[in-house]
């Protein structure tokens, strides 16, 4: 079924700043047409929601068109980066696609841009650098910063546009992102949509009286100013000038746009919290009828009437078209979680000769190989530059590859991870080091709600490597946690946990070329352990599969990371002293799980034991036991054995830490008693 033809006036999706002066009548009429289409569409969507034809809820941008429409028209949609808020329908309409594409998103039909996997306004067009929003609005700023920096690194004169509200301006992510953009000198236009309400909370309950939000810019060394978005011509001129300055100077700017929210937070919002007369005062300042009246007074009444008529017919034709489309088919939904496998990258067969490396040196060697052979790679994190990282894994990389490729980040894990996401979705491949896995909890939203879901909800790959130094080495509860169950319990994240230098080297290459966010768990106790030969391994992708490290007859033992070595020692002792031999597997790939070889072993031995350093309750071993028991229940001779750390915060003193985590002797005792 052919899409309805759009009015000719909507063919123009761009507006050059000079046109505001040299051809103002046509410029204003173009802005009006897109504002009118936006308002009409928002109102029609609200009607359709109330009729039950749109599910979930809708958040309209009525009153916001005088800001979003001029900005979207003035942006260079061939190179710029943007992320609209839930008030930005007009921006989506202008940036890319047909009106029906956007209606399909609301109807959640088979032609939805997100394949009906994401709700209503939560869509974008990553291929056109319109990044889909998440509900954690402050978290979107850093994504735009990363994608904008990616564009500049590719030699494209891009500007990034990030929208957020007066409410989300209080979030830590906003302040982290403003600082990061200023620090890196990124050409960003940050826009606060100040409609004086965060859902139902008025600004006088959000900020001290008299607070002007744009003045925060001074604290980050950037320009800041306020505009009245209900005065469309003045707003358009101010935006045009600001965009030109940012594009020329590559310095960010913070704009506080005073705008209106005429229809409440969302469709279900009754607005009964507003003061008497407040809503009426807002409607009196509505930018659309005021703008139309000024154009009519300038002699354009007939054209305005014609535009309104044509847009109304187009909108109804688009609604009819989209309503007729079929509902989405759930088939294949699970396959959409991860980006599809890509062919191996053309790595050089180096190092050809085995290098005697410990695990930290193997990781360093892999990072050096990636930086040398892959120009799209960047390495970032706290103290990873001249200092070489908290555990010296990035030692000497800055000196060899320069600050553009290897750089320190401020103590802002959330914004820096969001920045890495922006790099990733625009063609770069970032590798981010967290000083300790524990600090990744500061970026939990970015990792689990944003990066992990990116492909499922948008179809765009988000290739990035997140390095998590973990495990106990007498550093206490804030520097020692095993978080594989916490992070990998969220869909869309892949995970590798190497236990040897060669596996660490292979894991870095395998994770790097994957099209998804991959966490590499690096046990700190292994960093300086015994050196082993490490060389180029053409079968490096096998690191996603379990590796059998011992063969036996009496039970199957599964472990990973540093605890694998303890488990192998216990297995050796049991074989020598009790003549009880075990199949011992190094799991290596934690997500997705590949358990065929282990399943076959359990069916043969009839016994399963799982050992890991993380806490036992809700630990990763519980998932392994559940999966393998489901597959092998009829073959089991006894209940599976699950061994993990105590259900406590990680204690500090060595004596307490030894009691907290499984030791060799404890494993021997528990395994021997279980084997009988």
C-alpha positions in Angstrom: 0.0 0.0 0.0 1.6 3.3 -1.2 2.3 6.0 1.4 0.1 9.1 1.1 1.8 11.9 -0.8 3.2 14.6 1.4 2.3 18.3 0.6 5.0 20.0 -1.4 5.8 22.4 1.4 7.0 19.5 3.6 9.6 18.6 1.0 11.8 21.3 2.5 13.2 20.0 5.8 16.1 22.4 6.0 16.4 26.1 6.8 19.5 28.1 6.4 20.1 31.0 8.8 20.4 33.5 5.9 16.9 32.7 4.8 15.5 34.3 8.0 16.7 37.6 6.6 16.8 37.2 2.8 13.6 35.3 2.4 11.8 35.7 5.7 8.2 35.1 4.4 9.0 31.7 2.9 11.1 30.8 6.0 8.3 31.7 8.4 5.7 29.8 6.3 8.0 26.7 6.3 8.3 26.9 10.0 4.6 27.4 10.4 3.8 24.4 8.2 5.9 22.0 10.3 4.6 23.5 13.5 1.0 23.1 12.4 1.6 19.5 11.3 3.2 18.8 14.6 0.4 20.3 16.6 -2.3 18.6 14.5 -0.5 15.2 14.8 0.0 15.5 18.5 -3.7 16.3 19.0 -4.8 13.5 16.7 -2.6 11.1 18.5 -4.2 12.1 21.8 -7.7 11.5 20.3 -6.6 8.1 19.0 -5.3 7.2 22.4 -8.6 8.1 24.0 -10.3 5.9 21.5 -8.2 3.0 22.5 -6.4 2.8 19.2 -3.0 3.7 20.7 -1.8 1.8 23.8 0.5 2.7 26.7 0.3 6.4 26.9 1.2 9.5 24.9 3.2 12.6 25.9 2.4 15.5 23.6 4.6 18.4 22.7 1.8 21.0 22.4 3.3 24.4 23.1 6.9 23.2 22.4 6.7 23.5 18.6 8.2 27.0 18.6 11.5 25.5 19.9 11.8 22.1 18.3 10.7 22.9 14.8 13.1 25.8 14.1 16.0 23.9 15.7 15.3 20.8 13.7 15.0 22.8 10.4 18.2 24.8 11.2 20.3 21.6 12.0 22.4 20.0 9.3 20.7 16.7 9.1 23.5 15.3 6.9 26.1 15.4 9.7 24.6 16.6 13.0 23.6 14.4 15.9 20.4 14.8 18.0 18.3 13.2 20.6 14.8 14.5 21.1 12.9 14.4 24.3 9.3 13.1 24.6 8.1 16.6 23.6 9.9 16.4 20.3 7.5 14.9 17.7 8.1 17.9 15.4 11.8 17.2 15.4 11.2 13.5 14.5 8.9 14.5 11.6 11.5 16.9 10.2 14.6 14.8 10.8 13.8 11.7 8.8 11.0 9.5 7.6 7.4 9.8 6.5 4.6 10.9 8.8 3.3 7.3 8.6 6.6 6.0 10.0 6.1 8.0 13.1 2.4 7.1 13.4 3.3 3.5 13.0 5.4 3.8 16.1 2.4 5.0 18.1 0.1 2.3 16.7 2.8 -0.3 17.5 2.1 -2.0 14.2 4.2 -4.2 11.9 5.8 -1.2 10.2 6.9 0.5 13.4 10.5 1.8 13.2 11.3 -0.2 16.4 9.3 -3.2 15.2 6.8 -2.3 18.0 9.5 -3.2 20.6 9.7 0.3 22.0 6.9 2.6 23.1 5.5 5.7 21.4 7.9 8.6 21.2 10.8 6.4 22.3 12.3 6.0 18.8 14.8 7.7 16.6 16.8 7.0 13.5 20.3 5.9 14.5 21.4 5.6 10.9 20.6 9.3 10.5 22.2 10.1 13.9 18.8 10.7 15.7 19.4 8.7 18.8 16.4 7.1 20.4 15.6 8.4 23.9 15.3 6.4 27.1 13.1 7.5 30.0 16.2 8.4 32.0 16.4 11.7 30.1 19.5 13.0 31.7 21.4 9.9 30.5 20.8 10.9 26.8 23.1 13.9 26.8 26.3 11.9 27.0 25.2 9.7 24.1 24.9 12.7 21.9 28.3 13.9 23.1 29.9 10.6 22.1 28.2 10.4 18.7 29.1 14.1 18.0 32.8 13.4 18.9 32.7 10.4 16.7 31.5 12.6 13.8 34.2 15.1 14.4 36.8 12.3 14.6 35.6 11.2 11.2 36.2 14.7 9.8 32.6 15.8 9.7 31.6 19.3 10.9 28.8 18.1 13.2 27.0 19.7 16.0 25.2 17.7 18.7 21.8 18.7 20.0 20.6 17.3 23.4 17.2 18.1 24.9 16.2 17.7 28.5 13.7 19.3 30.8 13.8 21.5 33.9 13.2 18.4 36.0 16.0 16.2 34.5 18.4 19.2 34.7 18.8 18.1 38.4 20.1 14.7 37.5 23.8 13.9 38.0 24.1 12.7 34.4 23.3 16.2 33.1 26.1 17.8 35.1 28.6 15.0 34.3 27.8 15.5 30.6 28.1 19.3 30.6 31.5 19.0 32.2 32.6 16.3 29.8 31.5 18.2 26.7 33.3 21.3 27.9 36.4 19.3 28.9 36.6 17.7 25.5 35.7 20.8 23.6 32.7 19.2 21.9 30.4 21.3 19.6 27.2 20.7 21.6 23.9 22.6 21.9 22.3 21.6 25.2 18.7 22.7 25.4 16.7 22.9 28.6 13.0 22.7 27.8 11.8 24.7 30.8 8.1 24.3 30.9 8.1 25.0 34.6 6.9 21.5 35.6 8.6 18.1 36.1 5.5 16.0 35.8 3.6 17.7 38.6 6.4 19.3 40.5 6.7 23.1 39.8 10.0 24.8 39.4 9.6 26.6 42.8 9.8 23.1 44.4 12.7 22.0 42.2 15.1 25.0 42.6 15.8 27.9 44.9 13.6 31.0 44.1 15.0 33.0 41.2 17.2 30.2 39.8 18.1 30.7 36.2 19.2 27.3 34.9 21.3 28.6 32.0 23.7 30.3 34.5 25.0 26.9 35.4 26.9 27.0 32.1 29.5 29.4 33.7 30.5 26.6 36.1 31.5 24.4 33.2 33.3 27.1 31.2 30.6 27.4 28.4 28.3 30.0 27.1 24.7 30.0 28.5 21.6 32.1 27.8 17.8 32.0 27.9 15.3 32.3 25.1 11.5 32.7 24.9 10.4 29.8 22.7 6.9 31.2 22.5 8.3 34.0 20.3 9.0 32.0 17.2 11.0 34.5 15.1 13.2 35.6 18.0 13.7 32.0 19.0 14.7 30.9 15.4 17.2 33.8 15.1 18.8 33.0 18.5 19.1 29.3 17.6 20.6 30.1 14.2 23.2 32.3 15.7 24.0 29.8 18.5 24.4 26.9 16.1 26.7 28.9 13.8 28.9 29.8 16.8 29.1 26.3 18.1 29.9 24.9 14.6 32.7 27.4 14.2 34.2 27.4 17.7 33.6 23.7 18.6 32.6 24.9 22.1 29.4 23.8 23.8 26.5 26.1 24.7 23.7 25.8 27.2 20.3 27.2 26.3 17.4 27.5 28.7 14.3 27.6 26.5 11.2 28.9 28.2 8.5 26.9 26.7 5.0 25.7 27.5 3.4 22.4 28.3 -0.2 22.8 27.3 -1.5 19.3 27.8 0.1 18.1 31.0 2.9 15.5 31.4 1.0 12.8 29.5 -2.4 11.8 28.4 -3.5 10.6 31.8 -2.4 13.8 33.5 -5.4 15.8 34.8 -3.3 18.9 35.7 -5.2 19.4 38.9 -2.0 20.4 40.6 -1.8 23.6 38.6 -2.7 27.0 40.2 -6.0 28.7 39.3 -5.6 30.6 36.0 -2.2 29.1 35.2 -3.4 26.9 32.4 -5.4 29.8 30.9 -2.3 32.0 31.0 -0.3 29.3 29.2 -2.8 29.0 26.4 -2.8 32.8 26.0 0.9 32.5 25.2 0.5 29.5 22.9 3.2 30.1 20.1 1.3 28.5 17.3 -1.9 30.7 17.1 0.3 33.8 17.9 2.7 33.0 15.1 -0.2 32.3 12.7 -1.9 35.6 13.6 1.3 37.5 12.9 1.7 35.9 9.5 -1.9 36.5 8.6 -1.5 40.1 9.6 1.5 40.3 7.1 -0.8 39.3 4.2 -0.4 35.5 4.2 -3.8 34.6 5.4 -4.8 32.8 2.1 -1.6 30.7 2.1 -2.1 29.8 5.7 -5.6 28.6 5.0 -4.3 26.5 2.1 -1.5 25.0 4.2 -3.9 24.1 7.0 -6.3 22.4 4.6 -3.6 20.5 2.8 -1.9 19.3 6.1 -5.3 18.2 7.5 -6.0 16.0 4.5 -2.5 14.6 4.6 -2.7 13.8 8.3 -6.0 12.0 7.9 -4.7 10.0 5.0 -1.7 9.0 7.0 -3.8 7.9 10.0 -6.0 5.8 7.7 -2.9 4.2 6.1 -1.2 3.4 9.4 -4.4 2.1 11.0 -4.8 -0.4 8.2 -1.4 -2.0 8.7 -1.2 -5.4 10.5 -0.1 -6.0 14.0 3.5 -7.0 14.8 4.5 -10.7 14.6 6.3 -11.9 17.7 8.2 -14.5 15.6 11.9 -13.8 15.7 11.7 -11.3 18.6 14.3 -13.2 20.6 16.8 -13.1 17.8 16.7 -9.4 17.9 18.3 -9.1 21.3 21.9 -9.2 20.0 23.4 -7.7 16.9 24.0 -10.5 14.4 27.4 -12.1 14.3 29.9 -10.4 12.1 32.8 -12.0 10.2 36.2 -11.9 12.0 38.2 -8.8 11.6 41.4 -9.1 9.4 43.8 -9.4 12.3 47.5 -9.7 11.7 48.9 -13.1 12.9 50.8 -11.3 15.6 52.5 -11.9 18.0 53.6 -14.9 15.9 56.2 -16.0 18.5 54.9 -16.8 22.0 55.3 -14.0 24.5 55.8 -14.7 28.2 53.0 -12.6 29.7 50.9 -12.6 32.8 47.2 -11.8 32.5 47.7 -8.0 32.8 50.4 -8.0 30.2 48.2 -10.2 27.9 45.4 -7.6 28.2 47.9 -4.8 27.5 49.2 -6.7 24.5 45.7 -7.2 23.1 44.9 -3.5 23.6 48.1 -2.5 21.8 47.2 -4.8 18.9 43.7 -3.4 18.7 44.9 0.2 18.7 47.6 -0.5 16.1 45.4 -2.4 13.7 42.0 -0.9 14.2 41.7 2.9 13.6 38.2 3.1 14.9 39.3 2.0 18.4 39.6 4.2 21.4 40.5 3.4 25.0 39.1 5.5 27.8 38.8 5.4 31.6 40.0 6.9 34.8 43.8 7.2 35.2 44.4 5.0 32.1 46.7 7.6 30.5 50.1 8.5 31.8 49.5 6.5 35.0 48.7 3.3 33.0 45.5 2.4 34.9 45.0 1.3 38.5 46.5 -2.1 37.6 48.8 -0.9 34.8 46.8 -2.7 32.2 47.0 0.3 29.9 50.7 1.0 30.7 52.5 3.0 27.9 49.5 3.0 25.5 49.1 6.8 25.8 52.8 7.3 24.8 52.4 5.0 21.9 49.1 6.0 20.5 48.4 9.6 21.7 45.7 11.3 23.7 43.1 11.1 20.8 43.1 7.3 21.1 43.9 6.8 24.8 42.6 9.3 27.3 41.6 9.8 30.9 38.1 10.6 31.8 36.7 12.5 34.7 35.2 10.7 37.7 31.8 10.4 36.0 31.2 6.8 35.1 27.7 7.3 33.9 28.4 10.1 31.5 31.6 8.6 30.3 29.8 5.3 29.5 27.0 7.2 27.8 29.7 9.0 25.8 31.2 5.6 24.8 27.7 4.5 23.7 27.5 7.5 21.4 30.9 6.6 19.9 29.8 3.0 19.5 26.6 3.6 17.6 28.3 6.1 15.2 31.0 3.7 14.0 33.8 3.8 16.6 34.6 0.9 19.0 35.3 2.1 22.5 37.0 0.1 25.2 36.2 1.5 28.6 38.1 0.6 31.8 36.4 0.9 35.1 39.0 1.2 37.9 37.0 -1.4 39.8 34.0 -3.4 38.8 32.2 -1.9 41.8 32.3 1.6 40.2 30.4 0.3 37.2 27.3 0.5 39.4 27.5 4.3 38.8 26.9 3.5 35.1 24.2 0.8 35.7 21.5 2.7 33.7 23.8 3.4 30.8 25.0 -0.2 30.6 21.8 -2.2 31.3 19.0 0.1 30.2 20.7 1.9 27.3 23.6 0.0 25.7 22.2 -3.4 26.4 18.8 -2.6 24.9 20.0 -0.6 22.0 19.9 -3.2 19.3 16.6 -4.7 20.4 14.8 -1.4 20.4 16.4 0.4 17.5 18.1 -2.2 15.3 21.4 -0.5 15.6 24.5 -2.2 16.9 26.3 -0.9 20.0 29.8 -2.4 19.9 31.7 -1.6 23.0 34.0 -3.4 25.5 33.6 -2.7 29.3 36.5 -3.9 31.4 35.6 -4.9 35.0 38.5 -5.5 37.4 36.9 -7.7 40.0 37.5 -10.2 42.8 39.0 -10.1 46.3 42.6 -8.9 47.0 42.2 -7.4 50.5 40.6 -4.2 49.3 37.2 -4.4 51.1 33.6 -4.2 50.0 33.9 -1.3 47.6 36.7 -2.7 45.4 36.2 -6.4 45.4 32.7 -7.4 44.2 31.9 -10.1 41.6 29.0 -8.5 39.6 28.5 -11.0 36.8 25.0 -12.0 38.1 24.0 -8.4 38.6 24.9 -7.2 35.1 24.4 -10.3 33.0 20.9 -10.8 34.5 19.9 -7.8 32.3 19.3 -8.8 28.6 21.5 -7.6 25.8 24.9 -7.7 27.6 27.5 -10.3 26.6 30.2 -11.4 29.1 33.6 -13.1 29.1 35.6 -14.1 32.2 39.1 -15.3 31.2 41.3 -17.3 33.6 44.5 -17.5 31.7 46.7 -15.0 29.9 46.0 -16.6 26.5 42.3 -16.5 27.1 42.5 -12.9 28.2 44.3 -12.0 25.0 41.7 -13.9 22.9 38.8 -12.5 24.9 39.8 -8.9 24.2 39.9 -9.5 20.5 36.6 -11.5 20.5 34.9 -8.9 22.6 36.2 -6.0 20.5 34.9 -7.3 17.2 31.4 -8.2 18.6 28.6 -5.9 17.7 27.2 -5.7 21.2 28.3 -4.4 24.6 30.6 -7.0 26.1 31.8 -7.0 29.7 35.2 -8.6 30.3 35.5 -9.6 34.0 39.2 -9.5 35.0 40.0 -11.0 38.4 42.5 -8.8 40.0 44.2 -11.8 41.8 45.1 -13.1 38.3 46.8 -9.9 37.0 50.2 -10.7 38.3 50.1 -14.5 38.5 52.5 -16.8 36.7 53.5 -15.8 33.2 52.5 -18.1 30.4 53.1 -18.2 26.6 50.7 -16.0 24.7 50.6 -15.8 20.9 48.2 -15.1 18.1 45.5 -17.7 18.1 43.5 -18.0 14.9 40.7 -19.8 17.0 40.4 -16.8 19.4 36.6 -16.9 19.0 36.5 -20.2 20.8 36.9 -18.2 24.0 33.1 -17.9 23.9 32.9 -21.7 24.5 33.8 -23.6 27.7 37.2 -25.2 27.9 37.7 -28.5 29.5 40.8 -28.4 31.8 40.5 -31.8 33.5 39.0 -35.1 32.5 37.3 -37.5 35.0 34.6 -40.0 35.6 32.9 -39.2 38.9 31.5 -35.6 38.6 31.4 -32.5 36.4 32.8 -29.4 38.0 32.2 -25.9 36.4 34.0 -22.7 37.4 35.6 -19.6 35.9 38.0 -16.8 36.6 40.5 -17.1 39.5 38.3 -19.7 41.2 38.9 -22.1 38.3 42.5 -22.6 39.5 41.3 -23.3 43.0 38.8 -25.7 41.7 41.4 -27.5 39.5 43.7 -27.8 42.5 40.9 -29.3 44.5 40.1 -31.7 41.7 43.8 -32.8 41.5 43.8 -33.5 45.2 40.6 -35.5 45.1 42.1 -37.6 42.2 45.3 -38.2 44.0 44.0 -38.9 47.5 40.5 -40.2 47.0 40.7 -41.6 43.4 37.7 -39.5 42.6 38.3 -37.9 39.2 36.3 -34.9 37.8 35.6 -33.3 34.5 36.6 -29.7 35.1 35.3 -26.9 32.8 36.4 -23.3 32.5 33.1 -21.6 31.5 34.9 -18.5 30.0 31.8 -17.2 28.1 29.1 -16.2 30.6 26.7 -14.6 28.2 25.4 -16.0 26.0 25.9 -19.4 27.7 27.1 -22.3 25.5 26.6 -25.4 27.6 26.5 -28.3 25.2 29.8 -29.8 26.2 29.1 -29.4 29.9 25.6 -30.9 29.4 27.2 -34.0 27.7 29.6 -34.3 30.6 26.9 -34.1 33.3 24.8 -36.7 31.5 27.9 -39.0 31.5 29.0 -38.4 35.1 25.6 -37.9 36.7 26.9 -35.3 39.1 27.2 -31.5 38.8 29.1 -29.0 41.0 29.5 -25.3 40.3 32.1 -23.1 42.1 32.4 -19.3 41.8 33.8 -16.4 43.8 30.6 -14.4 43.8 28.0 -14.7 46.6 26.0 -17.9 46.6 22.5 -16.5 46.9 21.3 -15.0 43.6 24.8 -15.8 42.3 25.7 -16.8 38.8 26.0 -20.4 39.8 22.3 -20.6 40.4 21.6 -20.0 36.7 24.1 -22.7 35.7 22.6 -25.2 38.1 19.1 -24.4 36.9 20.0 -24.7 33.2 22.0 -27.9 33.5 19.5 -29.5 35.9 16.7 -28.8 33.5 18.7 -30.5 30.7 20.0 -33.4 32.7 17.5 -34.1 35.5 17.0 -37.7 34.6 20.7 -38.4 34.5 21.6 -36.9 37.9 22.5 -39.3 40.7 22.4 -36.7 43.4 21.5 -33.0 43.9 23.8 -30.5 42.3 26.4 -28.8 44.6 26.6 -25.0 44.4 29.6 -23.4 46.2 30.0 -19.6 46.4 31.0 -16.8 48.8 29.1 -15.9 51.9 26.1 -13.7 51.5 27.9 -10.7 53.0 29.6 -7.5 51.8 33.2 -8.4 51.0 35.2 -8.0 54.3 38.6 -6.4 54.5 41.0 -8.3 56.7 42.8 -11.2 55.1 41.5 -13.6 57.8 37.9 -12.5 57.2 38.3 -12.5 53.4 39.6 -16.1 53.5 36.5 -17.1 55.5 34.2 -15.2 53.1 35.3 -16.8 49.8 35.8 -20.5 49.0 39.3 -21.8 49.6 41.0 -24.9 48.3 40.6 -26.8 51.5 36.9 -25.8 51.8 36.3 -27.0 48.3 38.1 -30.3 48.9 36.0 -30.9 52.1 32.7 -30.0 50.4 33.4 -32.0 47.3 34.6 -35.0 49.1 31.5 -35.1 51.4 29.2 -34.6 48.4 30.9 -37.4 46.3 30.6 -39.8 49.3 
